[in-house]
Amino acid sequence: MAHSTYETPVYAATAAMPVRSHIEMHTLMGLLGDVTGKSILDVACGYGYYSRALAQRHAARVLGIDLSESLVGVARELEERERLGIEYRVLDVFDAPVLGAFDVVLAAWLLPYATTVAELEAMAQRLRAQLAPGGMLAGIVPSDTPDLQRNYTQYGMTVTAPDPPGDAAEYDITFHVEPPFAIRSRIWTLPTLERALVAGGFRDVRWVPAQCSPEGLAEFGREYWEPMLTRPNLVFFTARTK
Ligand SMILES: C[S@@+](CC[C@H](N)C(=O)[O-])C[C@H]1O[C@@H](n2cnc3c(N)ncnc32)[C@H](O)[C@@H]1O
């Protein structure tokens, strides 16, 4: 069973990083489009970064699940402070019962926690089981071709992986926030991920490159975003149920 190698609310400090809002949030929300009235399961929700954004965009139901009690604790505290009607549960994706027939299942940075192809396929099956027919899976994974020379220090993070990384390569990402901390997961090549998603019951797997918000371009300039837009450390995807 795949388990997170960290259990720290410090991860919530990444919300302030421009790369999260101007690249991650911007690209993912663009992929999801109008979520008004939709039911959404945010798997591996962490501190609820995306759950909150989806509720603010008028999703009808948002349920966030994560195996980390401490991160779900942070998510619940944020919900207490600003009530958006989000429900959070501490659950491992492998053990979670069917929680609904969701229109959208989000898996932002979940798949890299699989340690074997069998676990990847099992994750895909578990995600598929939560979707209504015709529902959409969307997510983020580490790029299988990160720029390990230039790296991503200007965005407040550094990645460490074998060069070139292959399937199941250990992938460490250090966030230079206060205090700095690192997360270990794995890189899976896109063909392996796609095969696992199809084996798990998905079709139409689409890989989408990182995009920067107009506000991010205006604030930081094109040169600042160039490494992230030409050799990003992440890839977005969507898939449909078979
Ligand atoms: C890098 S964080 C991303 C959190 C959130 N999706 C975001 O983008 O802010 C990865 C999350 O995956 C969770 N996770 C890892 N393996 C999991 C599993 N088997 N079931 C549920 N959550 C898992 C970790 O606890 C962690 O919160």
The ligand as a Gaussian input file, in Angstrom:
#p B3LYP/6-31G(d) Opt

LIG

0 1
 C        1.687000      16.640000      -2.564000
 S        0.235000      16.422000      -1.578000
 C       -1.033000      17.151000      -2.600000
 C       -2.230000      17.592000      -1.831000
 C       -3.291000      18.340000      -2.646000
 N       -3.852000      17.514000      -3.702000
 C       -2.698000      19.604000      -3.214000
 O       -2.389000      19.643000      -4.407000
 O       -2.520000      20.564000      -2.442000
 C       -0.085000      14.691000      -1.765000
 C       -1.186000      14.195000      -0.849000
 O       -1.463000      12.836000      -1.164000
 C       -1.887000      12.214000       0.024000
 N       -1.871000      10.764000      -0.197000
 C       -0.812000       9.999000      -0.521000
 N       -1.179000       8.711000      -0.644000
 C       -2.522000       8.660000      -0.416000
 C       -3.484000       7.609000      -0.378000
 N       -3.128000       6.346000      -0.589000
 N       -4.779000       7.924000      -0.090000
 C       -5.137000       9.219000       0.171000
 N       -4.256000      10.251000       0.158000
 C       -2.977000       9.984000      -0.122000
 C       -0.885000      12.754000       1.044000
 O       -1.322000      12.570000       2.382000
 C       -0.821000      14.223000       0.622000
 O       -1.764000      15.009000       1.308000

